Amino acid sequence: MTDIPIQCACGAVRGVVRDMAPSNTNRAICHCDDCQAFVHFLGRADEVLDEHGGTEVFQVAPGKVDFTEGAERLACLRLTEKGPYRWYADCCRTPIANTPANWRISFAGLLGRCLSPRPETSFESVAGPVGMRVFTQFATGDTATMTKLPGTTPLGMLRFGLSMLGGVLTGRYRDTPFFDGEGQPVAAAYRVEGEERAKLPPYARPAA
């Protein structure tokens, strides 16, 4: 198991993901329209999205995430009324993570953009290869050239189902840097809606 540093682009927000390993991390590419809209809203799409509109996400237990500097710079938004909280550093608008709105659903999807493996390590060594590709109906570009990967896998679902159940039964879901002791997000969520939302790619993509 390896600790992986977290850092925003300007360095004001720093932290670590502790004890990262292929056995406790799901590494995925998400192509959903909301993930694409999130990084477009932040102005970070060019450095986050791959050529098919995919975002690399590392799903871990939130208790493994520890912000050591600049936690007060964490901000979050929601793209839909009941959608996840999408966290970023308000200093430089670096995307950090996605979390379910209900803190008892105990996982965080950390965006690869904010993770900085040390030179002697790699994402493959600490999290394994990318295991799945999801919401490919929203993929962009020439999808014929997209590397074929499975969607949500039974093993991945079982792993996170057991992790979330364990979090509820033991109260570990309370160990999170994204929610306070009452289950409220540590930063008020900004709601992106109306015309502001409609202008974001891929929502603004012309109909075929």
DASUL-V450095 format. One record per residue. SS is DSSP state (~ for helix, > for strand, _ for the rest). PHI is phi in degrees with one decimal (NA if undefined). OMEGA is omega in whole degrees, -180 to 180 (none if undefined). Layout:
ss=SS phi=PHI omega=OMEGA
ss=SS phi=PHI omega=OMEGA
This chain:
ss=_ phi=NA omega=-172
ss=> phi=-135.3 omega=173
ss=> phi=-86.5 omega=-179
ss=> phi=-116.0 omega=180
ss=> phi=-65.7 omega=171
ss=> phi=-111.1 omega=178
ss=> phi=-155.6 omega=174
ss=_ phi=-79.3 omega=-174
ss=_ phi=-61.0 omega=-177
ss=_ phi=-92.0 omega=177
ss=_ phi=87.3 omega=-179
ss=_ phi=-72.1 omega=178
ss=_ phi=-105.6 omega=180
ss=> phi=-136.4 omega=178
ss=> phi=-175.3 omega=-177
ss=> phi=-154.0 omega=168
ss=> phi=-102.5 omega=-172
ss=> phi=-89.3 omega=172
ss=> phi=54.9 omega=179
ss=> phi=-77.5 omega=180
ss=_ phi=-157.3 omega=178
ss=_ phi=-57.6 omega=-178
ss=_ phi=-75.2 omega=-178
ss=_ phi=-126.9 omega=-178
ss=_ phi=-132.0 omega=170
ss=> phi=-99.8 omega=179
ss=> phi=-107.8 omega=-172
ss=> phi=-139.3 omega=171
ss=> phi=-114.0 omega=179
ss=> phi=-108.4 omega=-179
ss=_ phi=-106.3 omega=-172
ss=_ phi=-61.1 omega=-177
ss=~ phi=-64.7 omega=-180
ss=~ phi=-70.0 omega=177
ss=~ phi=-62.0 omega=178
ss=~ phi=-66.0 omega=-179
ss=~ phi=-63.6 omega=-180
ss=~ phi=-55.7 omega=-176
ss=~ phi=-75.4 omega=172
ss=~ phi=-65.9 omega=179
ss=~ phi=-59.2 omega=-179
ss=~ phi=-81.3 omega=-177
ss=_ phi=75.3 omega=-176
ss=_ phi=-117.7 omega=-174
ss=~ phi=-60.0 omega=-175
ss=~ phi=-62.7 omega=-178
ss=~ phi=-100.0 omega=-179
ss=~ phi=-108.6 omega=-174
ss=_ phi=-77.1 omega=173
ss=_ phi=-80.5 omega=-174
ss=_ phi=-67.5 omega=179
ss=_ phi=-114.0 omega=178
ss=_ phi=74.7 omega=-178
ss=_ phi=-91.6 omega=175
ss=> phi=-111.2 omega=177
ss=> phi=-79.7 omega=-175
ss=> phi=-127.8 omega=177
ss=> phi=-115.5 omega=-177
ss=> phi=-88.4 omega=-178
ss=> phi=-137.6 omega=172
ss=_ phi=-69.5 omega=-177
ss=~ phi=-61.2 omega=178
ss=~ phi=-65.6 omega=177
ss=~ phi=-82.9 omega=-177
ss=> phi=-97.2 omega=-179
ss=> phi=-133.8 omega=177
ss=> phi=-91.6 omega=-176
ss=> phi=-96.7 omega=177
ss=> phi=-142.7 omega=171
ss=_ phi=73.8 omega=-180
ss=~ phi=-59.1 omega=180
ss=~ phi=-69.7 omega=178
ss=~ phi=-88.5 omega=178
ss=> phi=-68.0 omega=176
ss=> phi=-132.5 omega=179
ss=> phi=-145.7 omega=178
ss=> phi=-141.4 omega=174
ss=> phi=-132.5 omega=-180
ss=_ phi=-96.4 omega=176
ss=_ phi=-137.3 omega=-175
ss=_ phi=-59.7 omega=-177
ss=_ phi=-115.5 omega=-177
ss=_ phi=-76.6 omega=-180
ss=_ phi=-69.3 omega=170
ss=> phi=-80.5 omega=-180
ss=> phi=-116.5 omega=-169
ss=> phi=-97.7 omega=179
ss=> phi=-152.7 omega=176
ss=> phi=-89.0 omega=-175
ss=_ phi=-74.9 omega=179
ss=_ phi=-71.3 omega=-176
ss=_ phi=-135.5 omega=176
ss=_ phi=61.5 omega=173
ss=> phi=-80.8 omega=177
ss=> phi=-69.8 omega=-176
ss=> phi=-113.3 omega=-171
ss=> phi=-162.2 omega=169
ss=> phi=-119.7 omega=176
ss=> phi=-133.7 omega=173
ss=_ phi=-59.9 omega=179
ss=_ phi=-67.3 omega=178
ss=_ phi=-90.4 omega=-175
ss=_ phi=-66.7 omega=177
ss=_ phi=-72.5 omega=172
ss=_ phi=-84.0 omega=-160
ss=_ phi=-90.3 omega=168
ss=_ phi=-154.6 omega=177
ss=> phi=-130.3 omega=176
ss=> phi=-100.8 omega=-178
ss=> phi=-80.6 omega=179
ss=> phi=-79.7 omega=-178
ss=~ phi=-58.1 omega=-179
ss=~ phi=-58.4 omega=-176
ss=~ phi=-95.5 omega=-178
ss=> phi=-96.2 omega=-175
ss=> phi=-132.8 omega=178
ss=_ phi=-58.9 omega=177
ss=_ phi=-68.7 omega=-175
ss=_ phi=-54.2 omega=-176
ss=_ phi=-82.9 omega=179
ss=_ phi=-122.0 omega=177
ss=_ phi=-151.3 omega=177
ss=~ phi=-59.8 omega=-179
ss=~ phi=-63.6 omega=-177
ss=~ phi=-74.9 omega=-176
ss=~ phi=-101.1 omega=-178
ss=~ phi=-132.5 omega=-178
ss=_ phi=78.0 omega=179
ss=_ phi=-71.7 omega=174
ss=_ phi=-59.8 omega=-173
ss=_ phi=-98.5 omega=-178
ss=> phi=-157.4 omega=178
ss=> phi=-128.2 omega=-173
ss=> phi=-123.1 omega=-179
ss=_ phi=53.9 omega=-177
ss=~ phi=-69.1 omega=177
ss=~ phi=-64.9 omega=178
ss=~ phi=-100.9 omega=-179
ss=_ phi=-62.5 omega=-178
ss=_ phi=-115.1 omega=178
ss=_ phi=72.5 omega=-179
ss=_ phi=-81.5 omega=-175
ss=~ phi=-68.3 omega=177
ss=~ phi=-65.4 omega=-180
ss=~ phi=-92.8 omega=-176
ss=_ phi=-73.6 omega=178
ss=_ phi=-58.6 omega=-178
ss=_ phi=-77.1 omega=177
ss=_ phi=-138.2 omega=177
ss=_ phi=-68.3 omega=171
ss=_ phi=-82.4 omega=179
ss=_ phi=-57.8 omega=-175
ss=_ phi=-98.4 omega=177
ss=~ phi=-57.0 omega=-180
ss=~ phi=-64.3 omega=180
ss=~ phi=-64.2 omega=178
ss=~ phi=-63.3 omega=180
ss=~ phi=-64.4 omega=-179
ss=~ phi=-59.5 omega=-177
ss=~ phi=-78.3 omega=174
ss=~ phi=-63.5 omega=179
ss=~ phi=-67.2 omega=179
ss=~ phi=-63.3 omega=-179
ss=~ phi=-68.9 omega=177
ss=~ phi=-63.5 omega=178
ss=~ phi=-62.6 omega=179
ss=~ phi=-63.5 omega=179
ss=~ phi=-69.7 omega=-175
ss=~ phi=-66.4 omega=-177
ss=~ phi=-98.7 omega=-177
ss=_ phi=81.7 omega=-179
ss=~ phi=-65.5 omega=179
ss=~ phi=-59.2 omega=179
ss=~ phi=-72.5 omega=-179
ss=_ phi=-87.3 omega=-176
ss=_ phi=-152.5 omega=177
ss=_ phi=-84.2 omega=-174
ss=_ phi=-97.6 omega=-179
ss=> phi=-131.6 omega=177
ss=_ phi=-86.4 omega=-176
ss=_ phi=-66.7 omega=178
ss=_ phi=-103.0 omega=179
ss=_ phi=82.6 omega=178
ss=_ phi=-98.0 omega=179
ss=> phi=-60.1 omega=-176
ss=_ phi=-70.2 omega=174
ss=_ phi=-132.0 omega=179
ss=_ phi=-63.0 omega=-177
ss=> phi=-79.1 omega=174
ss=> phi=-82.5 omega=-179
ss=> phi=-94.4 omega=176
ss=_ phi=-89.4 omega=-175
ss=_ phi=-150.3 omega=176
ss=~ phi=60.5 omega=-177
ss=~ phi=-63.5 omega=180
ss=~ phi=-60.4 omega=179
ss=~ phi=-70.5 omega=-176
ss=~ phi=-63.0 omega=-178
ss=_ phi=-82.0 omega=-176
ss=_ phi=-79.4 omega=167
ss=_ phi=-66.5 omega=2
ss=_ phi=-91.2 omega=180
ss=_ phi=-58.8 omega=-177
ss=_ phi=-85.7 omega=-179
ss=_ phi=-62.1 omega=179
ss=_ phi=-58.8 omega=179
ss=_ phi=-65.5 omega=-179
ss=_ phi=-71.5 omega=none
